[in-house]
């Protein structure tokens, strides 16, 4: 059985990292797994033959044109949102996929003109789609936030600052309804929260949906001596380091403003607290009364692992998040995590067992959680050990790969082709 994973990249973002880790886990189980991406980072030398991109000539002409056309309608709206894809512009990706003749096509994150809405009905193989964000359900936004219009029909989109019912979100949503009416699709969600979103959506409320989490390399993301990690990174040994990170630190749903408020509650209480920020930011952006160590955008997994191991805790102040990779990675490294009770966070953190969960957007409770985790060295160690156990027993590569294989075999058998063990 040949499984083909489709993602816009093979590791540049959270979905790409999750898709690539699943691909590697399936390879380890003897599955004929491949990835087709728009942008190949080339970071995985061992599996470079199984990860390939669209042929260069196609990418430079047709694919690049489709990518430009995908964002063109956004130039005519009142407010240009950051995370938005229309999926209108046609390209030749469906034929490229069919030429590869996969037995199972596993879609992941397909935006920015890579796989248009109209391409999915043209694909011959059974479709599995992991929803890493909400785009498939909405009229174009990747994260709906407080908006629930996707449950009926998107219109008057707040992210577009639109008051018109028949706006871009309305037509994008209608296009999905039209093209995906009889789509043979099985949905995977990494978190129970995302499954609830799927079941409440107008597009997918009746679709079969399975909760299968993401995975990671537990041999790599593992505990390491904290002092040595700090020495290698040039971070001080004598501070209690709070870590926060995101690909785009100042995107509103990542909650940097909420973290600033929480840290403001801690700044006047003395102690040796300091903040380490992963992502594009400057120390001047964090006027929180604590020392700040901005380390920039980290593309190197080894450096990222050292940062987790150097930190006393990791904080996720997100307003919305599915099953955040950085929390899973930090927990695998034995670093306790603190976050709000939102999205897929409760799938990862067990309150006061391996970390701390604050009521949604209660910054004072978030501050208390940071203080509770970091104030007692013994408690911090016990939480970190429990965090590592949670990840090892719930998100291990063999466990996640087997869950996907069971699903693939079911679909493959339904297609009359038999299965693999």
C-alpha positions, 0 to 999 in steps of 0.5 A: 500500500502506497501512502502519499502525504500532501503538505505545502512544505515538509517542515517549515511550519507546525503542520509540515513538521507534524506531517513529516514526523508521521511520514517518518513513523510510517516508514519505520513501520515498513509502509511505502510512505511518500510526501509531495510538497510545494517547498522542500526544506531538504533538512531530512537527508535520510528520507530525501528520496521519499520527500519530493516537490512538484517538478521545477518547471511546473512549480516556477510557472503554473504553481507560482501563478496559482499561488499569486492568484490565490491571494489576489482577491484579498487585495480587494477587501477592507482588511487583509488578514494574515492567515487566509487562503481562498483556494480558487486558483486552479493548477495541475496538482490533481493530475500530478497526484493521480500520476503517482497512483497512491493507494491512500492520499493523506492531505495535511496543510494545503494552503497558499495555492498548493491544492485548490478546492476544485482539485479534491474531487478529481483525485482518484485515491481514497482521501484522508485529511488531517485538520491542522487548522480550521481552513477546511471548515471556513470561508477562508480563515485558518483560525476562526477565533470567536467567530462561529459563522462556519457552523452555518454559512460564512458571511460578513467576515470579521477578519475581512472587516466586512459587513456584506453577507455576500463577501469573499468568505461567503463565496469561498464557503459556497465554493467548498460546499459545491465542490465537496458535496460528495467528497469521499473523505475521512477526517483526522483531527489531532485533538478532541477540540478540533473534532468538536469543531468539525462536528459543529461545522456546516461542511463536515458535520456528517463526516467520519472523524477520528482523533489521532494525535501528532507524534515526535521523535522521543529519542531526540526530544528527551531530557538533557542536563539543564546547566549544560544546555544553558552553557551551550546556548549562552543563557544564565545559570542563575535565572529561572527561565520561562520559555515562550515561542511561536513561528509568528510571535505577535499573531493575536491568537498566539496570545503574546499580549496575554503573556505580557499581562501575566508576567506583569503580575510576577515582575513586582514579586522579586525572584530571579524570573526571566523570559526566553522568547523563540521567534521574531521579536526584540527585548524592547517588545517585552516591557514586562519588568523581567530580564528577556532573552530573545533567541530569534526564529529557531530552525534547528531542532537541536537548538530548539531541544536545548532551549526546552531543556534549558527552560524551567517551564514552557508557557503557551498563552494561546487563545486558540491552538489545536495540538501545539507541537512546542508543548509536546516537544517541551514535555518530551524534554521533561519541561513542565508546561503552563497554558489556558484551558483552550483547544487541544491543550487539555489533551496534552497537559494534565492539571497539576499532574504534569503541568498547569492549566489556567481558566481561559484567558485568566492572566492572573491564574496563568501567572499563578501557574508559572509561580506554582511550577517554578517555585518548588524545585522538587515539584518542578522535577516531578511535573517534568518526569510526569510530562515525559511519561505522558508524551511517551505513552500517548504520542509515541511514533509506533502508537501514532503510526499504528492508529493511522495504519488501522485507518488506512487498512480500513479504507484500502480494504473498502476499496477492494485492494486488501490491506497491510499488517 
